[in-house]
C-alpha cells in the first residue's frame, strides 16, 4: 500500500509544471518576481519557438529571463520591458503577437492551410468520381464478366 502511494505521489510530482527558472535568477522581492514570471510566460523562446522563456532551458531563454528581471529591478514597467524586447527581437518574441499588417499572415496562416486542405479534398473526391466513371465496362466486357460470374 505504501509503495503504491509513493508511486502515485511520484507520478503527480512528475506531472506538475517544471519551470526553467533557476534559484539564482529569482528576485528577492515577491512582487517583482511575480511580475517577471508573468512577463516571461508571455515571451517566446527564440530557440525552442513553442515554449515561453519561463519554461525553456535554452541558454538564450535564461539570458532573456535575466534581462527581464534586470529591467524590472531598474524600474521599468511591464509595458516598457515588453516594448524593449519587441524592439530588439520583433513581434516574434511575443507568444501572442498583436494583429497588424505585418503579422496578418501569421494570424491567417492556419485558416489558409485549412482552406487549402479543404480544396485539396474536394479536388481529390472529384477526381476519384471521374476516374470511376471513366473506367466503366463496355457491353462486351460486361457480358464476359456476367458469364464468368455465372449470371
ABEGO torsion letter per residue (X at the ends): XAAAAAAAAAAAAAABBBBABBAAABBABAAAAAAAAAAAAABBBAAAGABBAAABABAAAAAAAAAAAAAAAAGBBAAAAAAAAAAAAEAAABABBBBBAAAAAAAAAAAAAAAAAAAAAAAAAAAAAAAAAAABBBAAAAAAAAAAAGX
